[in-house]
């Protein structure tokens, strides 16, 4: 087996390369539905990338060899709005549901499998009830 973060792994050799990391993120993003794009965790992922690569405006995409997203020509497009948002830990305190989800996702792998199965079944029933009532 190969240890995680081994120097010869592709992931490790590409770490910190904005062109590759932002390019991969953009490829995945283009496959998302509108509902997935509006997910708070997806937006937070973009904020983390923007902060890591010191991006402040749309033209910064070209600095990493990526085209500027076409649908974002207006000031109210998806990325311009995100680029204007400050990324701080205090932002999470203003969004308690996002903070709760982040805590849950961090703890979830450590939850016993019996409880995880119960959570999955319960969550599935809740979503089924929501879809049938609308």
C-alpha positions as a printed NumPy array, in Angstrom:
array([[  0.   ,   0.   ,   0.   ],
       [  1.076,   3.568,  -0.649],
       [  1.076,   6.029,   2.233],
       [ -1.169,   9.056,   1.963],
       [  0.557,  12.233,   0.717],
       [  3.529,  10.281,  -0.653],
       [  5.702,  12.514,  -2.815],
       [  5.29 ,  10.411,  -5.958],
       [  1.462,  10.498,  -5.947],
       [ -0.206,  12.643,  -8.6  ],
       [ -2.305,  14.439,  -5.998],
       [  0.797,  15.395,  -4.029],
       [  2.777,  16.578,  -7.059],
       [ -0.136,  18.818,  -8.14 ],
       [ -0.779,  20.289,  -4.682],
       [ -0.502,  24.06 ,  -4.784],
       [ -0.745,  24.272,  -8.585],
       [ -3.648,  26.695,  -9.059],
       [ -4.145,  25.81 , -12.704],
       [ -4.721,  22.161, -11.895],
       [ -6.69 ,  22.569,  -8.667],
       [ -8.944,  25.336,  -9.987],
       [ -9.29 ,  23.549, -13.338],
       [-10.447,  20.331, -11.671],
       [-12.843,  22.269,  -9.448],
       [-14.274,  24.045, -12.505],
       [-14.747,  20.74 , -14.375],
       [-16.714,  19.319, -11.448],
       [-18.629,  22.58 , -10.987],
       [-19.774,  22.529, -14.622],
       [-21.441,  19.15 , -13.971],
       [-23.398,  20.422, -10.963],
       [-27.085,  21.234, -11.087],
       [-28.247,  24.69 , -10.007],
       [-29.346,  23.259,  -6.672],
       [-25.907,  21.71 ,  -6.082],
       [-24.188,  24.983,  -6.974],
       [-26.187,  26.8  ,  -4.31 ],
       [-25.159,  24.312,  -1.611],
       [-23.347,  26.172,   1.165],
       [-20.561,  23.578,   1.282],
       [-19.88 ,  23.984,  -2.455],
       [-19.696,  27.758,  -2.033],
       [-17.394,  27.355,   0.929],
       [-15.123,  25.098,  -1.128],
       [-14.783,  27.852,  -3.725],
       [-14.061,  30.411,  -1.006],
       [-11.251,  28.205,   0.311],
       [ -9.746,  27.901,  -3.184],
       [-10.046,  31.65 ,  -3.769],
       [ -8.273,  32.371,  -0.508],
       [ -5.546,  29.773,  -1.118],
       [ -4.743,  31.18 ,  -4.561],
       [ -5.32 ,  34.831,  -3.589],
       [ -8.115,  35.437,  -6.053],
       [-10.045,  38.704,  -5.708],
       [-11.602,  39.242,  -9.155],
       [-12.765,  37.238, -12.164],
       [ -9.663,  38.086, -14.184],
       [ -7.598,  36.099, -11.675],
       [ -8.826,  32.914, -13.382],
       [ -6.636,  33.826, -16.377],
       [ -3.596,  34.051, -14.097],
       [ -3.912,  30.274, -13.704],
       [ -4.536,  29.59 , -17.384],
       [ -8.306,  29.22 , -17.051],
       [-10.947,  31.075, -19.047],
       [-13.136,  33.537, -17.173],
       [-16.536,  31.853, -16.602],
       [-18.843,  33.231, -19.329],
       [-22.081,  33.191, -17.351],
       [-20.521,  35.539, -14.802],
       [-20.182,  38.666, -16.92 ],
       [-22.532,  40.575, -14.626],
       [-21.658,  41.762, -11.131],
       [-24.392,  39.503,  -9.738],
       [-23.072,  36.283, -11.296],
       [-22.143,  33.265,  -9.205],
       [-18.389,  33.853,  -8.96 ],
       [-18.351,  37.669,  -8.631],
       [-20.656,  37.382,  -5.611],
       [-18.377,  34.737,  -4.054],
       [-15.23 ,  36.727,  -4.779],
       [-16.685,  39.676,  -2.849],
       [-17.388,  37.532,   0.228],
       [-14.796,  37.608,   2.971],
       [-13.735,  34.162,   4.117],
       [-13.32 ,  34.04 ,   7.852],
       [-14.266,  31.644,  10.599],
       [-16.699,  34.291,  11.857],
       [-18.678,  33.757,   8.643],
       [-19.634,  30.311,   9.957],
       [-21.023,  31.81 ,  13.153],
       [-23.433,  33.887,  11.062],
       [-24.607,  30.714,   9.291],
       [-25.48 ,  28.169,  12.03 ],
       [-26.859,  25.506,   9.619],
       [-23.571,  25.518,   7.703],
       [-21.602,  25.293,  10.945],
       [-23.759,  22.346,  12.068],
       [-23.216,  20.554,   8.727],
       [-19.459,  21.077,   8.931],
       [-19.344,  19.651,  12.449],
       [-21.545,  16.723,  11.403],
       [-19.353,  15.879,   8.378],
       [-16.23 ,  15.959,  10.567],
       [-17.768,  13.643,  13.153],
       [-19.636,  11.303,  10.786],
       [-16.721,   8.933,  10.005],
       [-16.283,   8.317,  13.739],
       [-19.94 ,   7.477,  14.382],
       [-20.654,   3.735,  14.809],
       [-22.07 ,   2.068,  11.688],
       [-25.396,   1.197,  13.365],
       [-26.083,   4.875,  14.054],
       [-24.919,   5.868,  10.54 ],
       [-27.352,   3.397,   8.933],
       [-30.18 ,   4.784,  11.075],
       [-29.274,   8.34 ,  10.088],
       [-29.236,   7.406,   6.392],
       [-32.661,   5.742,   6.605],
       [-34.128,   8.668,   8.544],
       [-32.647,  11.228,   6.157],
       [-33.969,   9.247,   3.182],
       [-37.478,   9.196,   4.664],
       [-37.385,  12.931,   5.38 ],
       [-36.367,  13.708,   1.783],
       [-39.042,  11.332,   0.441],
       [-41.697,  13.081,   2.575],
       [-40.545,  16.517,   1.364],
       [-40.714,  15.46 ,  -2.297],
       [-44.147,  13.855,  -1.975],
       [-45.672,  16.876,  -0.216],
       [-44.585,  19.359,  -2.908]])
